[in-house]
Amino acid sequence: MTDADGLAVGERAPDVSGSLVRPDGPVEETALTALLADGPVLLAFYTNDFSPDCTREWCAFRDYEWFAVDGAVQVVGVSRSRVGTHRKFIDHLGLSFPLFADTDLAMARAFDVDYRTFGVFARSRRSTFLVGTDRTVRHVWLGDHALDPTLDRPDMAELRAAIEREFGDSPTDDDHAAFRAAWETD
């Protein structure tokens, strides 16, 4: 397996930054805190653009329309793919989600999901971190395939349930206000 155990629920997410490729064109050096200023973020770490498993994962995010149209949580991908590859990946799949280019795996290390497959190939463990506007990790999913943790994919309905559980029960929570405003427009 891997020693990359990921940040735990309740821990404070690091204020990482990197080149963020947005679907509408711009590429900007962006900090996690800048994204959190607009609401909670679901960071989805994956291996590489265009690999079969990663393509299936991002098609699942795209096709599970709730993530694209609800607006309660910003879905943001993180992989070691380069900016140009991200642009092609976004365009090829018609994604509406931005992707961080973590070419040196610094973001993966900060979230404790970097590892080496068979002790050789550096990559990030497929994982998701639901981060509240206060940078608290509210939910974690880690791929746990016995041979290669990049082979697992998160269950979209379980992610949605975690978002509803974390941001749907507390009317005094700032995250809840953003969730409710988006949810009631459905």
KAFENMO-V402543 format. One record per backbone hydrogen bond with DSSP energy under -1.0 kcal/mol. CO is the residue of the C=O (numbers start at 0). NH is the residue of the N-H. Records with the same first field share a line. If there is no record, write none. Layout:
# KAFENMO-V402543
CO: NH + NH
This chain:
# KAFENMO-V402543
2: 4
7: 10
10: 136
13: 15
15: 31
17: 29
18: 100
19: 27
20: 98
21: 24
25: 21
27: 19
29: 17
30: 34
31: 35
32: 36
34: 37
35: 38
39: 73
40: 130
41: 75
42: 128
43: 77
44: 126
46: 79
47: 50
50: 54
51: 55
52: 56
53: 57
54: 58
55: 59
56: 60
57: 61
58: 62
59: 63
62: 64
63: 66
64: 68
65: 69
73: 41
75: 43
76: 99
77: 45
78: 101
81: 85
82: 86
83: 87
84: 88
85: 89
86: 90
87: 91
88: 92
89: 93 + 94
97: 76
98: 20
99: 78
101: 104
104: 108
105: 109
106: 110
107: 112
108: 111
110: 6
111: 5
112: 124
114: 122
115: 118
116: 119 + 120
120: 116
122: 114
125: 142
126: 44
127: 140
128: 42
129: 137 + 138
130: 40
131: 134
134: 12
135: 131
136: 9
138: 129
140: 127
147: 150
154: 158
155: 159
156: 160
157: 161
158: 162
159: 163
160: 164
161: 165
162: 166
163: 167
169: 172
172: 176
173: 177
174: 178
175: 179
176: 180
177: 181
178: 182
179: 183
182: 185
